[in-house]
Amino acid sequence: MGNPTQLSGFFFDSHNKNRDKYSTAKISGENSKRVARQFIQDIIDMYGLDSDVYRVRVAGEFPKAMPDSFIQLDWVENCSKNKISRTYPILRIDVGVDVARYGDDETVINILFDKKYQQPFNILHHNDTMEVTGNVVQVVEKLRSKYIGIPIHIKIDCDGLGAGVYDRLKEIKQQKSWNIVKLYECHFGGAGGKNKNNDPVEFSNSTGKMWGLLREKLKNNDIELIYDDKQITQLSNRKYRVNSDGQIELERKEEMKKRGLTSPDRGDALVLSLYEPIINKVSLGYNKII
């Protein structure tokens, strides 16, 4: 017995090209008294009846040949506005920084008010760490002067060149006495798990957890994004699969580029600003590691 999580291998072949050699049977969770109805409904509500998550985790069917899109296009379009609502008072500001790794990629500084209202983001077409750091400092100083006393949370992708940006900002934070600024070290390749204890499935790594938070907000129309065609494309074209452990696994950037897509830098900066890493305080500022 097993869960049909993969489209290759001995188990897949026994139910497909070699099925004449075996007596096979399929048991759906819909027909089992051992499967809670609430679990099934949670899967349907979160991923839909036509999703691979439902196929594998409930129906006992193999996933489709092509992976599903993790975020539906209409969700992103519904939440993308030509004019963002102004909200007062602002209680917190989150800044996500995705630092470009390669020449064609973008460095993106994303600003989010109250985990809901996206502000115009900064796009840089270079990956010089000191220049990126300088741009982040400019953004922070403008926010501090305009929104006096509002806490600012800066989250930086440190899987690559972002580590240098984080280290320099940690020094600047101490020099400038940025008391209301908190600095976070983030890693897209970190540990997975669930965003909420009652989620029916887990994510294979922190990339899925971050994008999962955004997915839920978009699905529930609980976020307002700047209307940007490139951002819409990045958010709605990332695929996912169910891995052999039954976890949600997002498409890797390298796989997206093979399909002719750009790196989802604007999406990554957005999910960084939305994410709340695990706290691990150190002597210089706040080093919060996923």
C-alpha positions as a printed Julia matrix, in Angstrom:
290×3 Matrix{Float64}:
   0.0    0.0     0.0
   1.07   3.55   -0.52
   0.14   7.09   -1.4
   0.38   7.87   -5.14
   2.76  10.81   -4.86
   5.05  10.25   -7.86
   4.62   9.83  -11.61
   7.47   7.34  -11.92
   8.93   4.36  -10.12
   7.82   0.87   -9.15
   4.57   1.89   -7.43
   3.47   4.13  -10.32
   4.26   1.42  -12.89
   2.3   -1.2   -10.92
  -0.85   0.9   -11.34
  -0.15   1.97  -14.93
   1.95   0.27  -17.57
   2.41  -2.92  -15.49
  -1.06  -3.08  -13.99
  -1.88  -6.27  -15.91
   0.65  -8.06  -13.67
  -1.04  -6.96  -10.41
  -4.41  -6.88   -8.73
  -4.75  -3.2    -7.84
  -7.28  -1.26   -5.81
  -7.82   2.37   -4.91
  -9.26   3.6    -1.62
 -10.49   7.18   -1.45
 -10.48   9.11    1.79
 -14.0   10.23    0.84
 -15.16   6.63    1.44
 -13.15   5.91    4.57
 -14.44   6.2     8.12
 -10.83   6.65    9.25
 -10.51  10.01    7.49
 -12.04  13.02    9.25
 -14.55  14.97    7.15
 -13.03  18.22    8.4
  -9.63  17.18    7.01
 -11.18  16.55    3.59
 -13.05  19.85    3.68
  -9.9   21.73    4.67
  -8.08  20.27    1.65
 -10.96  21.26   -0.65
 -11.2   24.76    0.79
  -7.48  25.43    0.58
  -6.53  23.74   -2.7
  -9.69  22.73   -4.57
 -11.17  19.48   -5.85
  -9.07  19.62   -9.03
  -5.74  20.05   -7.25
  -2.95  17.52   -6.87
  -3.17  17.95   -3.09
  -6.74  16.64   -3.16
  -5.82  13.85   -5.61
  -2.94  12.56   -3.51
  -4.06  13.29    0.05
  -7.75  12.44   -0.29
  -8.78  10.71   -3.52
  -5.88   8.25   -3.68
  -5.05   9.22   -7.26
  -1.74  10.01   -8.92
  -0.99  13.7    -9.56
  -1.47  15.26  -12.96
   1.32  15.14  -15.51
   1.79  18.92  -15.21
   2.19  20.61  -11.81
  -0.51  23.0   -10.62
  -0.08  26.74  -10.29
   0.34  27.48   -6.59
  -1.54  30.79   -6.78
  -4.47  31.35   -9.11
  -4.26  34.25  -11.56
  -7.7   35.62  -10.69
  -6.76  35.85   -6.98
  -3.75  38.04   -7.84
  -5.68  40.2   -10.28
  -8.51  40.75   -7.79
  -6.01  41.97   -5.17
  -3.97  44.17   -7.55
  -5.07  47.79   -7.47
  -4.22  50.87   -9.51
  -4.63  52.85   -6.31
  -3.92  51.37   -2.88
  -6.24  52.25    0.0
  -4.75  54.69    2.49
  -4.93  53.31    6.01
  -4.41  55.25    9.23
  -2.98  54.81   11.71
  -0.13  52.66   10.39
   0.91  50.23   13.11
   3.96  48.59   11.5
   6.04  48.64    8.34
   7.65  45.55    6.82
  10.45  45.73    4.24
  11.4   42.64    2.21
  14.73  42.66    0.35
  15.43  40.05   -2.32
  19.02  40.52   -3.53
  19.77  39.56   -7.14
  22.14  36.64   -7.63
  22.69  36.86  -11.39
  22.88  39.55  -14.07
  19.32  39.2   -15.4
  17.69  39.03  -11.97
  16.32  42.03  -10.1
  17.1   43.24   -6.61
  13.74  44.22   -5.12
  12.98  46.26   -2.0
   9.32  45.74   -1.12
   7.37  47.77    1.45
   4.22  46.53    3.15
   2.07  48.48    5.63
   0.32  46.48    8.35
   0.96  43.2     6.5
  -1.71  44.22    4.0
  -1.0   47.34    1.92
   1.85  47.11   -0.58
   3.67  50.33   -1.42
   5.62  51.15   -4.63
   8.68  48.92   -4.61
  12.28  49.71   -5.56
  13.88  47.79   -8.43
  17.67  47.66   -8.79
  19.44  46.09  -11.76
  22.75  45.34  -10.15
  23.99  43.12   -7.32
  26.72  45.23   -5.73
  26.06  44.58   -2.04
  27.17  48.02   -0.84
  24.93  49.79   -3.38
  22.01  47.61   -2.38
  22.71  48.36    1.28
  22.8   52.08    0.54
  19.43  51.9    -1.19
  17.9   50.02    1.75
  19.28  52.68    4.13
  17.68  55.42    2.02
  14.33  53.61    2.1
  14.51  53.17    5.88
  15.49  56.8     6.52
  12.57  58.06    4.41
  10.16  55.78    6.27
  11.54  56.83    9.66
  11.15  60.53    8.86
   7.67  60.22    7.37
   6.22  57.69    9.84
   7.82  58.73   13.11
   7.82  56.09   15.81
   6.37  53.32   13.63
   8.37  50.05   13.98
  10.14  48.93   10.82
  10.94  45.25   10.21
  13.58  44.55    7.54
  13.81  40.99    6.21
  16.65  40.03    3.9
  17.14  36.88    1.85
  20.59  35.74    2.99
  20.95  32.73    0.69
  23.64  34.36   -1.43
  24.68  38.0    -1.83
  22.03  39.12    0.65
  24.25  37.91    3.49
  26.64  40.79    2.81
  23.77  43.28    2.79
  22.5   41.89    6.09
  25.93  42.07    7.76
  26.47  45.7     6.71
  22.95  46.74    7.76
  23.56  45.14   11.15
  26.54  47.48   11.61
  24.59  50.51   10.38
  21.7   49.71   12.7
  24.05  49.97   15.67
  25.81  53.11   14.38
  22.57  54.98   13.7
  20.8   53.73   16.84
  17.82  52.52   14.84
  15.88  51.55   17.96
  12.57  51.03   16.15
  14.2   49.05   13.32
  14.44  45.28   13.6
  16.62  43.3    11.23
  15.89  39.72   10.19
  18.07  37.15    8.46
  15.89  34.95    6.25
  16.59  31.78    4.27
  14.37  30.43    1.51
  15.99  27.03    1.89
  15.13  26.75    5.58
  12.98  24.25    7.42
   9.43  23.59    6.27
   6.32  22.71    8.19
   2.89  24.26    8.69
   1.96  27.93    8.95
  -0.95  27.01   11.22
  -1.32  23.96   13.43
  -4.62  23.0    11.81
  -3.3   23.14    8.22
  -3.98  19.77    6.56
  -0.6   19.58    4.78
   2.98  20.69    5.37
   5.41  22.61    3.18
   8.72  20.99    2.33
  10.75  24.14    3.12
  10.51  27.78    4.19
   9.93  28.92    0.59
   6.59  27.14    0.61
   5.73  28.5     4.05
   6.4   32.08    2.94
   4.5   31.76   -0.33
   1.77  29.88    1.53
   1.08  32.93    3.7
   0.7   35.1     0.62
  -1.46  32.49   -1.09
  -3.9   32.49    1.82
  -4.13  36.29    1.85
  -4.7   36.46   -1.91
  -7.3   33.7    -1.8
  -9.19  35.54    0.95
  -8.77  38.96   -0.72
  -6.94  40.12    2.42
  -4.1   42.07    0.8
  -3.83  45.0    -1.62
  -1.02  44.88   -4.17
   0.35  47.48   -6.57
  -0.97  46.67  -10.04
   2.17  45.43  -11.77
   2.02  43.02  -14.7
   5.42  41.48  -13.96
   4.51  40.87  -10.34
   1.18  39.32  -11.38
   3.01  37.0   -13.79
   5.55  35.92  -11.17
   2.94  35.22   -8.5
   0.56  33.26  -10.75
   3.07  31.19  -12.74
   4.94  29.37  -10.01
   4.02  25.7    -9.97
   3.93  23.23   -7.11
   3.94  19.5    -6.63
   3.23  17.02   -3.87
   6.5   15.29   -2.98
   7.0   11.71   -1.84
   6.47  12.73    1.8
   3.08  14.24    0.95
   4.41  17.79    1.42
   3.84  20.83   -0.8
   7.0   21.61   -2.77
   7.25  24.79   -4.85
   8.9   24.9    -8.24
  12.55  25.92   -8.08
  13.7   29.12   -9.77
  15.92  27.13  -12.11
  12.87  25.16  -13.26
  10.93  28.36  -13.87
  13.73  29.74  -16.03
  13.74  26.55  -18.1
  10.08  27.28  -18.87
  11.1   30.72  -20.15
  10.05  32.64  -17.03
  12.1   35.15  -15.07
  13.19  34.62  -11.48
  10.25  35.53   -9.17
  12.22  38.31   -7.46
   9.24  40.64   -6.97
   7.24  37.77   -5.52
  10.07  36.77   -3.19
  10.48  40.32   -1.87
   6.74  40.49   -1.25
   6.61  37.21    0.69
   9.67  38.24    2.71
   7.87  41.39    3.86
   4.83  39.31    4.79
   6.71  36.61    6.68
   7.39  36.55   10.44
  10.59  34.58   11.14
  11.37  32.74   14.37
  13.03  34.99   16.94
  16.66  34.45   17.9
  18.09  37.57   19.57
  21.83  38.3    19.37
  24.03  41.11   20.6
  23.78  43.29   17.49
  20.17  43.97   16.62
  17.79  41.12   15.97
  18.96  38.14   14.03
  15.82  36.14   13.32
  16.43  32.92   11.48
  13.85  30.76    9.74
